[in-house]
Amino acid sequence: MNNIQPTNPNFIVDPGATGKNGRAGEDEKIRQTAIEFEAFFLSQVLNSMSSGLEVDKTFGGGESEKMFRSMLNDEHAKAMSRNNSVGIADAVYREMLALQEVK
């Protein structure tokens, strides 16, 4: 009974992880990847939404404002993702865990 072998030797496990099934460190990496994916997705959505907006001539405009708007959209997307305001990261996290269990 002491010679139990894993059923799937290709399953990646962080040797320094602790917690449920020794996967806490790996789960945190998956969670972070899901949050980054949500931030990227939201950034693309915000950039699409703001692409048709006219620049305000009072405060400048031109290429610099286009670059600034893109960076501002990226930061808004990161903040939205960190605050879990949309919930895409949770769905992606659950799917990534489910896919990892299948392997």
C-alpha positions, -999 to 999 in steps of 0.1 A, spaced: 0 0 0 29 24 5 40 21 -31 13 44 -46 23 58 -80 8 89 -95 -16 82 -123 -3 110 -145 35 116 -142 33 146 -166 13 166 -141 33 197 -131 36 203 -94 55 230 -77 77 212 -52 77 243 -29 40 246 -29 19 239 2 -18 234 8 -44 213 -9 -27 186 -29 6 206 -26 -6 230 -53 -11 264 -36 19 280 -54 7 267 -87 -29 278 -81 -16 313 -74 3 314 -107 -29 303 -125 -49 330 -107 -24 356 -117 -24 345 -153 -62 346 -153 -61 382 -139 -36 392 -166 -58 377 -193 -88 396 -180 -68 429 -179 -56 423 -215 -92 416 -227 -106 446 -209 -78 468 -224 -88 457 -259 -124 464 -252 -117 499 -237 -94 507 -267 -121 497 -291 -146 518 -272 -124 549 -272 -111 546 -308 -140 566 -322 -138 595 -297 -128 629 -309 -99 645 -290 -105 677 -271 -86 705 -288 -85 725 -255 -60 701 -239 -40 691 -269 -47 661 -290 -26 645 -317 -5 614 -315 6 620 -279 -30 619 -267 -37 587 -286 -7 570 -269 -18 584 -235 -53 572 -240 -41 537 -248 -19 536 -217 -47 550 -196 -71 523 -209 -44 497 -200 -43 510 -164 -81 512 -161 -82 476 -173 -56 464 -148 -75 482 -120 -108 466 -130 -92 432 -132 -75 435 -98 -108 446 -82 -126 416 -97 -153 439 -111 -161 420 -142 -155 383 -132 -138 371 -164 -107 361 -144 -127 338 -122 -142 320 -151 -108 317 -168 -93 305 -135 -119 278 -131 -115 266 -167 -77 265 -164 -80 244 -132 -105 221 -149 -82 217 -180 -53 209 -157 -72 182 -139 -80 165 -172 -43 161 -182 
